[in-house]
Amino acid sequence: MKVSQMEKVVPLAPKKKPKERVWKKAKDIAEYFGVSVATISKWTNSNNDPLPSRRVRGVLQYDFELVEEWEERNTN
């Protein structure tokens, strides 16, 4: 294919680095809300809009940004 036949190539924009997540433990989230770790566990295991979390090597972790979004949805 000749250069004259090629379509103009548009360079791709550089990929943005993904925002680094801040992972917190249940104790940290409990301190943030001013409640017990048992309450955090209850919110995490709720059937209705549970507190978002993940389990890594048996330890629950909370993405702080998702926790703040959850707080906004669940605050009067």
C-alpha positions as CSV (number, residue, x, y, z in Angstrom):
1,M,0.0,0.0,0.0
2,K,1.3,3.4,-0.9
3,V,1.5,6.2,1.6
4,S,-0.8,8.3,-0.5
5,Q,-3.5,5.6,-0.2
6,M,-3.2,5.3,3.6
7,E,-5.8,7.1,5.8
8,K,-4.5,9.7,8.2
9,V,-3.4,8.0,11.4
10,V,-4.6,9.7,14.5
11,P,-2.4,9.1,17.5
12,L,-4.1,7.7,20.6
13,A,-4.2,9.8,23.7
14,P,-1.9,8.5,26.4
15,K,-3.6,6.3,28.9
16,K,-4.3,8.0,32.2
17,K,-2.9,6.2,35.2
18,P,-5.7,4.6,37.1
19,K,-6.5,6.4,40.3
20,E,-4.7,4.6,43.1
21,R,-7.3,3.1,45.5
22,V,-7.0,3.6,49.2
23,W,-7.8,0.4,51.0
24,K,-8.8,0.5,54.7
25,K,-9.4,-2.2,57.3
26,A,-12.7,-2.5,59.2
27,K,-11.1,-0.9,62.2
28,D,-10.3,2.2,60.2
29,I,-13.8,2.4,58.7
30,A,-15.3,1.9,62.2
31,E,-13.2,4.9,63.5
32,Y,-14.3,7.0,60.5
33,F,-18.0,6.4,61.2
34,G,-17.6,6.4,65.0
35,V,-19.1,3.0,65.3
36,S,-17.9,-0.5,66.4
37,V,-16.2,-3.0,64.1
38,A,-19.3,-5.2,64.8
39,T,-21.5,-2.5,63.2
40,I,-19.2,-2.4,60.2
41,S,-19.5,-6.2,59.9
42,K,-23.3,-5.8,60.1
43,W,-23.3,-3.2,57.3
44,T,-21.0,-5.3,55.2
45,N,-23.2,-8.3,55.4
46,S,-26.5,-6.5,54.9
47,N,-28.7,-7.8,52.1
48,N,-29.8,-4.3,51.2
49,D,-26.9,-2.1,49.8
50,P,-24.1,-3.6,51.8
51,L,-20.9,-1.7,52.6
52,P,-18.6,-2.4,49.6
53,S,-15.6,-4.5,50.5
54,R,-13.3,-7.2,49.3
55,R,-11.5,-10.1,51.1
56,V,-7.8,-10.6,50.5
57,R,-6.1,-13.5,52.3
58,G,-9.0,-13.6,54.8
59,V,-8.9,-9.9,55.6
60,L,-11.7,-7.6,54.7
61,Q,-10.6,-4.4,52.9
62,Y,-12.7,-1.4,52.0
63,D,-12.0,1.0,49.1
64,F,-12.4,4.3,50.9
65,E,-13.8,6.1,47.8
66,L,-16.6,3.5,47.5
67,V,-17.2,3.7,51.3
68,E,-17.7,7.5,50.9
69,E,-20.1,6.9,48.0
70,W,-22.0,4.3,50.1
71,E,-22.2,6.9,52.9
72,E,-23.8,9.5,50.6
73,R,-26.4,7.0,49.5
74,N,-27.2,5.9,53.0
75,T,-27.3,9.3,54.8
76,N,-30.5,11.1,55.3
